[in-house]
Amino acid sequence: MAGGNPSGAIVPDRMDVQRFEEDGRLRLALAGELDLYTSTALDDALVEAEGEGWPLLVIDLTGLQFVDSSGLRLIVRTHARAGEWGRRVVVVNGPDTVARVFSATSLDRELEIVASLDAVDDGTH
């Protein structure tokens, strides 16, 4: 399937967002590349999740191959809003190329980031 970008050129869809409702939490699993052209799909999913009031939102980056500043902005915004509403956002880190972006920007110290889905603490333990 192809999608458009602001220049009018046709580019292939390079990111997929899958939604999983799991034991009182919502997990958004991303695959592909999260950048300026694909970030609207994540933004739409995040806005929908925020409106539903999930106490725990898991953003799963294990299938992501690339993230740029527009993707980081969405994750940081979602984290900040969740904190204001007494909710949690946990990020499951992606491969090294993605993890390095969080480390280089020091966001790995600001956000709740875990190495694997199994490491997500749902708050019941």
C-alpha positions as CSV (number, residue, x, y, z in Angstrom):
1,M,0.0,0.0,0.0
2,A,1.3,3.5,-0.7
3,G,0.8,6.7,1.2
4,G,1.3,10.4,0.4
5,N,3.7,12.9,1.9
6,P,3.5,16.7,1.9
7,S,5.6,17.0,-1.2
8,G,3.0,15.0,-3.1
9,A,5.4,12.2,-3.9
10,I,4.1,8.7,-3.3
11,V,6.1,6.8,-0.6
12,P,5.4,3.3,0.7
13,D,3.9,3.0,4.2
14,R,6.9,2.4,6.4
15,M,5.3,2.0,9.8
16,D,2.5,-0.1,11.3
17,V,0.8,0.5,14.6
18,Q,-1.0,-2.6,16.1
19,R,-3.3,-2.3,19.1
20,F,-3.5,-4.9,21.8
21,E,-5.8,-4.7,24.9
22,E,-4.1,-6.8,27.5
23,D,-5.2,-7.3,31.1
24,G,-6.1,-3.7,31.9
25,R,-3.4,-2.1,29.7
26,L,-3.2,-1.0,26.2
27,R,-0.1,-1.9,24.1
28,L,0.7,-0.1,20.9
29,A,3.2,-2.2,18.9
30,L,5.1,-0.2,16.3
31,A,7.0,-1.8,13.3
32,G,9.0,-0.1,10.6
33,E,10.2,3.5,10.6
34,L,8.8,6.3,12.8
35,D,9.5,9.6,11.2
36,L,7.8,12.8,10.1
37,Y,5.9,11.1,7.3
38,T,4.7,8.1,9.4
39,S,4.2,9.8,12.8
40,T,0.6,10.7,12.1
41,A,-0.5,7.0,12.5
42,L,1.1,6.9,15.9
43,D,-0.3,10.3,16.9
44,D,-3.8,9.1,16.0
45,A,-3.4,5.9,18.0
46,L,-2.0,7.9,21.0
47,V,-4.8,10.4,21.0
48,E,-7.4,7.6,20.8
49,A,-5.7,5.8,23.7
50,E,-5.5,9.0,25.8
51,G,-9.3,9.6,25.3
52,E,-10.0,6.0,26.5
53,G,-8.3,6.6,29.8
54,W,-6.1,3.5,30.0
55,P,-4.2,3.4,33.3
56,L,-1.2,1.9,31.6
57,L,-0.1,2.5,28.1
58,V,2.7,0.4,26.7
59,I,4.5,1.7,23.6
60,D,6.3,-1.3,22.2
61,L,9.2,-0.3,19.9
62,T,10.7,-3.8,19.5
63,G,9.6,-3.9,15.8
64,L,10.8,-0.4,15.1
65,Q,13.9,0.1,12.9
66,F,14.2,3.9,13.0
67,V,12.9,6.8,15.0
68,D,13.4,10.6,14.5
69,S,12.6,13.7,16.5
70,S,9.0,13.7,15.5
71,G,8.5,10.3,17.0
72,L,10.3,11.2,20.1
73,R,8.1,14.3,20.5
74,L,5.0,12.2,20.4
75,I,6.3,9.8,23.0
76,V,7.5,12.6,25.3
77,R,4.1,14.4,24.9
78,T,2.2,11.3,25.8
79,H,4.4,10.6,28.8
80,A,3.8,14.1,30.1
81,R,0.1,14.0,29.6
82,A,-0.2,10.6,31.3
83,G,1.7,12.0,34.3
84,E,-0.8,14.9,34.6
85,W,-3.7,12.5,34.6
86,G,-2.2,9.9,37.0
87,R,-1.6,7.4,34.3
88,R,1.6,5.6,33.2
89,V,3.4,5.2,29.9
90,V,6.0,2.5,29.6
91,V,8.2,2.2,26.5
92,V,9.6,-1.2,25.5
93,N,12.9,-0.3,23.9
94,G,13.6,-1.3,20.3
95,P,16.8,-2.5,18.6
96,D,20.1,-0.8,19.1
97,T,19.5,1.9,16.4
98,V,16.3,3.0,18.3
99,A,17.8,2.5,21.8
100,R,20.8,4.8,20.9
101,V,18.4,7.6,20.1
102,F,16.8,7.5,23.5
103,S,20.3,7.3,25.1
104,A,21.8,10.1,23.1
105,T,18.9,12.4,24.0
106,S,18.9,11.3,27.7
107,L,15.3,10.4,27.3
108,D,16.3,6.9,28.7
109,R,16.6,8.8,32.1
110,E,13.4,10.7,31.7
111,L,11.0,8.1,30.5
112,E,10.0,4.7,31.9
113,I,11.9,2.4,29.5
114,V,12.2,-1.3,29.8
115,A,14.2,-3.8,27.8
116,S,11.4,-6.3,27.0
117,L,7.7,-6.7,27.2
118,D,8.1,-9.2,30.1
119,A,9.8,-6.4,32.1
120,V,6.7,-4.2,32.1
121,D,5.4,-3.9,35.7
122,D,1.7,-3.5,35.6
123,G,1.6,-2.1,39.1
124,T,-0.1,-5.1,40.7
125,H,3.0,-6.7,42.1
